[in-house]
Amino acid sequence: MGGQRYAPFGGEELERYAQTLSRLVLAARLNKWFPDPFSAAERLRLLAPSCRRGVYPGVYFDRVSGLPSFKDVLSVQADWDLAGDFIREQEARLAAGRALTPKVQAKLAYYRELVKVCLSPVTSLELSLRRVFPERRAAAYRVVFDRFDMGEGVFARYTLLLEQSDEAYGSRLLERSGDYSQQTNAFRATMEKVAQDESEILFLVLGRREGVKLEEVTRGRIGPFWSPWAPPPDGWFPPDPRECFALHCPLDSASVTWESSVDEDPFSRFFKDFLSSESRPLVEEAAKQLGYKVHKERKFACTPAAAAAVQVKLREAGTRNMVYTL
């Protein structure tokens, strides 16, 4: 594989990888702060050669995150969008007595597998109105932004709880008419640009926006994924890693409801800890003004062969983490 981030991956290894990863996503018991686990699990399962029937030779494997490349994740969505029309066209050909080539037969079988499942979009931005405050001429909203983070190579969901003043005409991110609301182009552009890192950074950026008051920003991720082909740091798997797989599901939140900041993630640090001595006081002062604290945690879903070694390392790290097994 050399030093390249992405490498081709296929055959029996891909079959085992895709099926195991799909099962671990469902085993992780993800809540609403994470991307839809059913859709993610199906999208990953459908990369297996037994599902794709030779239509694709394999996938490109991300050695950094351990997940498939964004291009491969998106290809399942694109095929799913086209599957219904393709099936109808080919069934009409068969009904007319026209034979299908082996290649088209394989594609038809793959597309029939696709239409058995329901996939949510890889990228989506949804807005819901939580409450209207007529006396203050303001409204509270819930925003859910799903995306595949190409920098980290993982599935991510950002959930925002915020309040916006109706008077914020020039800088309005969200529009409301009675009980109906919609996003502005400015808000979509802002989320695409800023929602690429941890929740605290998004809180700092949007919290300074005129007419906007943030209550909470939460980021949930599916990935990275450790496997025999993307192994963990030393000690996190036993000496024989052939049956070892471990899926990370980290969660970080910046919220005005937390009384103190807590870090239970052995692979993460607070944002301020990355800053220089000159920058750190500025961020600490901004956090004080905005009134938020930060919580970080991480759960794992593992195969039985990996679970014991992972739990030992977590005890050494001194963090409290859930570890689920198949």
N, C-alpha and C positions, 0 to 999 in steps of 0.2 A: 503493500500500500504506500510505502514511502512516506513523505511528509505532507501529502495532500489531505485536506480536510474530508473530502468526499471520495468514496471508492465504490466500484461496482460490487453488488452483493446479490446472490441468487441461489437457485437450486434447493437442495434439502436444508441447507443452513438457513436460508430465507424462510422456508416453510416453518421450521421450528421457532425461529425468531419472531415472526409475525404472529403466530398462534399464541406463543407464550406472552408476548407483550400485550396483546389484546386481552387475554385473561387477567393479567396483572392490573390493567387499568380498571377493570370491574372489581377486582379484589380490594382495591384501595379505599373503597367506601367514601367516595368524594361527595362533598356537599355542594350547595349552590354557589359557593365562592370559586369553584373550579370550572373549567370548560366541561361541557356535557360529556360524561364518561361513556354513555352508550354510543354516541356518534363517534367519539374518538376511537373506541374499541373496534367498532365495525370498520372504520376507515383504515385502521392498521391491519385488521384481519384480512381485508380484501386485497392487501398487497401480497398475500401468500400465493405461490405458484398454483396451488390446487384451486384457487378461486379465479385466477387470471387466465388459466388454460393456455399458456404460451403466447398470449396476446402481447405481453411485455417480457423481455428477457430477464428482468430483475429490477432492482432499485439501486439508487445511489445512497450509500450508508454514510451518515454523519459521524465521524470518529470523535467529535467533540461532545455532542449531546447523546450519542448512541441511538438516536432516532433516525427514521428515513428523512431524506432531503425534502425541502418544501415543494420542490417540483413534483416529487412522487406523491406527496400528500395531496397536492392540488389536482394531480391527474385522476385520482379516484373521484374527487368531486366533479370534475369535468365529465368523466365517463358516466357518472350517475345522472347528471343533468341531461345527457344525450340518450340514455339507455332506452327510455320509453319509445321515442320516435324510431330508433334503430330497430327495436324488436318488432314494432308494427310493420315496418318496411320489409323486413326479412320474412315475417310470417305471411305477408301478402305474396311475396315471391314463391314461397313454398306452396301456398294455396293455389297458385297459378301453375303449379307443376314445374317450376324452375329450380334446378339444383343449386346448392350453395357450395362454394369452394371450401376446402378444409379450413382455410384461414378465417373465412366468414363464419363457419360453423363454430369455431372456437370462440370467436368474438361474441356470437349470439349466446353461447353458454355462459360466458363471463357476464354479459349484460343482464341475462336472466337472474344471475346471482345478485347483481347490483340492485335490481328493483325489489328484492325481498326486504331491503333495509330502508331505514329513514335516516338521512344524513342532514345535519344542520350545516349552514354555511361555515367555511373555514374562517372567514372574516365577517363580522357583523357588529352593528352598533345599534342597540335598542334603548329606548327611552320610555319611562313610565312616570306618570304624575303621582306623587305620594300624598300631597296635601296642599291646599290653598290657604293662604293667610290674608284674607281681604283687608283686615285692619292694618296690615303692614305692607300691603300691595307687593306680596312676594309669594313664591310657591316652592315646594320641596319636590325633588325629583330623585329617581333612581336610574342610573345609567349602567348598562352592561356592555362592555366592549370585548369581543372575542377576536383573537388573531393567532397566527402562527408566528412566533418571534424568530425571525430568520437569523438574528444575531446570536441568540443562544441555541436556536434549533429546537425549541420546545413549543407546546401548546400553552397559551396564556389567556386568562380572563381577568379583566379589570372591572371592578364594581365600584361605582361612585355614589355616595349619598350626599346631595348638595342642595343648597337653597339659592335661588336667584331672585333678585329684586325686579319687579315689573318696570322700574324706572331706568334700568340699565340699557337704554335703547342703543346707544352707540357701541357698546361692547357686549351686547347680548349673545350668549352662546345657545340658548334654548328659547323657543317661541311658544307662547301659550294663547289659546283662545277658549275661554271658559274651562271645560274639563279636558280639552284636547291640547296636546303639545307636540312639538316636533323639533328636530335638531336643525341648526343652521349649518351652512357650508363651513363657516369659521370654526364651529365646534368639531365637525368631522375632521377638518384639516389639523386642528390642534391635537386631537386624540391620536391621529396617525403619526404625528411628529413626536409627541411627548410620551405616549404610552409605550415606551421601549425599555423601561428600567423599573426599578422598584417603586412601590407605592408612595414612599416618602417624597421622592423627586416630583411625582405628579401632583402631590398635595402642595408642595412648595410653589410649583409653577402656577397651578390653577387658583390656589388660595390667595394669590396676590391680584387676581383679576377683579376689576371694579364691578360691584354689584353681585359678586358670587361669594357665598359662604359655604365652605366645605365642612362636612361632618365626618366623613370617612372615605378612604380610598383603600381598596383591598386588591391584591394581585394573587391569583392562584395559578399554579403551573403544573402541567403533566410533563415530566421529564426534568433532568436527564435520566438515562436508562443504562444501567450497567449490565454487561453480558460477557460471554467468553470472547466476543469480538470487539467490545469496548470496555475493557476491564477497569475496575476501580483503583484507587491508590492502594499501596501495599497494606495488607492486613485486613481489608474489608471483605475479601473472599477467602475461603480455605485453600490449601495448596492445590487441590484438584478442582478447578473452576468449571468443569465441563457442564454441570447441571445448575450452575449458579446464574441467576438473573435477579436484578433488584431495580425497581422503578421508584424514582424520587417524585414526591408531590409536595413541593414547598409552598408556603403561604406566608405573605407578609402584609401588614395592615398599618396604616397611619390613621389614627382616629382621635377625636376629641373626647371620646367616652372612656379611653384607657386612663387609669390613674397613674401608671408608671410604664416605662419601656421595659420590654422583656424579650430576650433573644434565646430561643430554644432550638435554633438551627445551627448544627455543628459545621455547616459549610457556608455560613454567611456572617457578615458583621454589620453593624449599624453604619449608615451612610456617612455620618460625621467622622467615623474612625478612618475613613479613606482620605480625609481632607488634610490640607496643610495647616500649620499652626495659625496662619493668617486667615484662612477661609473658615475654619471650624467655628470660631465665635460668631461669625455672621449667620451661619446656618442655625446655630443654637439659639440665637436671638430671634430669628425668623420663626423657628418652631415654637418658641415661647409666646410670641405674638399671635400665632395662628392657633395655639392651644392644643396641639396634638402630641400624642405619644406613639411609639412604634412597638408592634408585636411581630415576632418572627417565629415560625415553627416549620417543621418538615416531617411528613409521614413517609413510610416506605411500604411497598408491596413486594414481597420476595418469594422465590421458590424455596421449598423447604431446605434445600442444600445450602442456600445462602443465608438464611435467617439467623442462625446461631452466630456466625462471624460478624454480621452486621450489628446484632444486639450487643456483642462484646465491645465493639468499637464505640457504640453510642454510650455505653456505661463509662468507658474511658473518657469520652468527651464531656460527660457530666450534664448532658441535656436530656430532656424528657420528650420522647418521640414514640409514636405509634408504629408498630411493625406488624403488618398483616401478611399472612402466607396463603398460598393456594391450597 
